[in-house]
Amino acid sequence: MSSNTWTPRAVSSEAEFWRGIVWRVIEAQHTAATMKLVDSAAEQDLLEALLDGGKPAWPEAALHLDYLLATPFRYPPPAGGSRFRGEADAGVFYAAGSVRTACAELGYWRWRFLQDAPELERLEPVAHTAFRSQIDTRAIDLRRAPFDRDAEMWRDPTDYRPCQHIARQCRQAELGAILYASVRDPLPGWCIAVLNPAAFARPRPLSGNQTWWLAVNPQEVVWRRRQQSLVVDMCRWSPRSEESG
């Protein structure tokens, strides 16, 4: 069955209940940025409220969630969408099965930003927060039969149309998530696309956040935390053959 022939009924018949803990990494600079502009905590709270008032409204389905979990459902996607989200689709919370894979995925997009900014030679270290959340929902796993027959299509680095199509079928079937093999991690790893805010087992992230520092140069992305480091070689993506992300 090709991606275009999957229907809500068909994907629902292949879905199973999935429960697990996943990692997401986000930049941790927004609070520090506003602190530089004010003289007190009260002024910062006011500035944050003013800035928040100019942003899209929170989706009703995500109002019960902590902002770390709800934010991906709030904002529109980039031009062309993302792997499992078209330009007209609802939000997607992307996460991974390990910190390493989450860092590799995000690091790639920071590297792409550097490639698209020729005036920059590198991106200096920036703090990021890695946090865990628990998922409990019906989902499909593209790594398993019968979906694995189209593994190359699901992992295409530039053409997201098949993934966006099957995600729409999953939404219509009221499935909460899609599991899939990581595209950007050079080592075996897996990711999850959470399609529905109701898929979270808890409204807040789990305890145990980690702070990682990310630096990017034209050849690699480097993540560091205490005595740990993660270096991802970007040479396999150069010269860039991709036309869009």
C-alpha positions in Angstrom: 0.0 0.0 0.0 1.6 3.3 -1.1 1.4 6.4 1.1 -1.4 7.9 -1.1 -3.7 4.9 -0.6 -3.6 4.9 3.2 -7.0 5.8 4.6 -8.1 6.7 8.2 -9.7 3.2 8.4 -6.5 1.5 7.2 -4.1 3.3 9.6 -6.5 2.8 12.5 -6.5 -1.0 11.8 -2.7 -1.0 12.2 -2.5 1.2 15.3 -1.6 0.0 18.8 -1.6 1.6 22.2 1.9 3.0 22.9 3.2 4.3 26.2 6.7 5.6 26.7 9.0 8.5 27.7 10.5 10.8 25.0 13.0 13.6 24.9 12.7 17.1 23.3 15.3 19.8 23.2 14.6 23.5 23.0 16.6 26.7 23.1 16.7 28.1 26.7 17.4 31.8 25.9 14.0 33.5 25.9 14.0 34.4 29.7 17.6 35.7 29.6 16.8 37.8 26.5 13.9 39.7 28.3 15.9 40.0 31.5 18.4 42.2 29.7 15.7 44.7 28.8 14.2 45.3 32.3 15.3 46.4 35.8 13.0 44.2 38.0 11.1 40.9 38.1 7.8 42.8 37.9 8.9 44.6 34.8 10.0 41.3 33.2 6.6 39.8 34.0 4.9 42.7 32.3 7.1 42.5 29.3 6.6 38.8 28.9 2.8 39.4 29.1 2.9 42.1 26.4 5.0 39.8 24.2 2.7 36.9 24.7 -0.3 39.0 23.8 1.0 39.4 20.3 1.4 35.7 19.7 -1.2 33.2 18.4 -3.8 32.1 20.9 -3.3 28.8 22.7 -5.3 25.9 21.2 -8.2 25.0 23.5 -7.1 21.3 23.3 -3.7 22.3 24.8 -4.8 24.7 27.5 -4.3 22.0 30.2 -0.7 21.4 29.2 2.5 23.1 30.5 3.9 25.5 27.9 6.8 23.3 27.1 4.3 20.6 25.9 1.7 23.0 24.4 4.0 25.4 22.5 4.4 23.3 19.3 0.6 23.3 18.9 0.4 27.1 19.1 2.5 28.3 16.2 2.1 27.8 12.4 4.6 25.7 10.6 7.4 27.0 8.3 6.8 27.4 4.6 6.3 23.9 3.2 5.4 22.5 6.6 7.5 19.9 8.5 7.8 16.2 8.1 4.4 15.3 9.5 2.7 18.7 9.3 1.5 20.5 6.2 1.1 24.2 6.0 -2.7 23.9 6.8 -2.3 21.2 9.5 -2.6 21.4 13.2 0.5 21.4 15.4 3.0 18.6 16.0 5.1 17.9 19.1 8.4 16.3 17.8 10.5 14.4 20.2 12.9 11.4 20.2 13.7 8.3 22.1 17.0 9.6 23.5 18.8 12.9 24.2 21.3 12.0 21.5 18.7 11.6 18.8 16.9 14.7 19.9 20.1 16.7 19.8 21.1 15.3 16.4 17.7 16.3 14.9 17.7 19.8 16.3 21.4 20.3 15.6 20.8 19.6 11.9 18.3 22.5 11.7 20.7 24.9 13.5 23.3 23.8 10.9 20.9 24.5 8.1 20.3 28.0 9.5 24.1 28.6 9.4 24.2 27.3 5.8 21.5 29.8 4.8 23.3 32.7 6.5 26.5 33.2 4.5 27.5 36.2 6.6 27.9 33.9 9.6 31.0 31.8 10.0 29.7 29.8 13.0 27.1 29.9 15.8 28.6 30.4 19.2 27.5 28.2 22.1 23.9 28.6 23.2 22.2 26.9 26.1 19.4 24.4 25.4 17.1 22.5 27.7 16.4 18.8 27.2 13.3 17.6 28.9 11.2 14.4 29.1 7.5 13.8 28.7 5.4 10.7 28.9 3.1 9.7 26.0 0.1 7.3 26.3 -1.9 7.0 23.1 -2.9 5.0 20.1 -0.2 5.3 17.4 1.3 3.7 14.3 5.0 2.8 14.0 6.4 3.4 10.5 9.4 1.2 11.3 7.2 -1.9 11.4 5.1 -3.9 8.9 3.3 -3.0 6.8 4.7 0.6 6.9 8.3 -0.5 6.7 7.9 -1.4 3.1 8.0 2.3 2.4 11.0 3.1 4.7 12.8 5.1 2.1 9.8 7.3 1.5 9.3 8.0 5.2 12.9 8.9 5.6 13.2 11.1 2.5 15.4 14.1 3.5 13.4 16.7 1.5 10.0 15.3 0.3 7.6 15.4 3.2 4.4 14.9 1.2 4.0 11.1 1.9 4.6 11.7 5.7 2.2 14.7 5.7 -0.5 12.6 3.9 -0.3 9.7 6.4 -0.3 12.1 9.3 -3.6 13.6 8.0 -5.1 10.1 7.9 -3.9 9.5 11.4 -5.6 12.7 12.6 -8.9 11.7 11.0 -8.6 8.3 12.6 -8.1 10.1 16.0 -4.7 8.5 16.5 -2.3 10.4 18.8 1.1 9.9 17.4 3.4 8.4 14.8 6.7 6.7 15.6 9.5 6.7 12.9 13.2 6.3 12.3 15.3 9.4 12.8 16.5 10.9 9.6 19.2 13.2 11.0 20.9 11.0 13.6 23.9 9.2 12.0 23.4 6.4 14.5 20.2 4.3 14.8 17.5 6.3 16.6 13.8 6.9 16.6 11.5 9.8 16.9 7.9 10.5 17.6 5.4 13.0 16.1 2.7 13.7 18.6 -0.4 14.8 16.7 -2.8 15.4 19.5 -2.4 17.2 22.9 -4.4 14.5 24.5 -1.6 12.0 23.8 0.4 13.2 26.8 0.0 11.0 29.9 0.8 14.0 32.2 0.2 17.7 31.6 3.8 18.6 32.6 7.3 17.4 31.7 8.9 14.8 33.9 11.6 15.9 36.3 15.2 15.7 35.4 15.8 18.4 32.8 19.3 18.7 31.3 21.2 21.8 30.1 23.2 21.3 26.9 25.3 23.9 25.1 25.2 23.8 21.3 27.9 25.3 19.0 27.7 25.0 15.2 30.3 25.3 12.4 30.1 24.5 8.7 31.5 21.0 9.3 29.7 19.8 12.5 27.4 20.5 15.4 28.9 20.1 18.9 26.8 19.5 22.0 28.4 19.7 25.5 27.1 19.1 29.0 29.5 18.8 31.9 31.9 16.0 31.0 29.7 14.8 28.1 29.9 15.8 24.5 28.1 14.9 21.3 29.6 15.7 17.9 27.5 15.2 14.8 29.4 15.3 11.4 27.5 17.4 8.9 29.7 16.6 5.9 27.3 13.9 4.7 24.8 16.7 4.1 27.3 18.8 2.1 27.2 20.0 -0.6 23.6 20.4 0.2 21.3 18.7 -2.2 18.1 19.7 -0.5 15.9 22.4 -2.0 13.8 22.9 1.1 13.6 21.7 4.7 
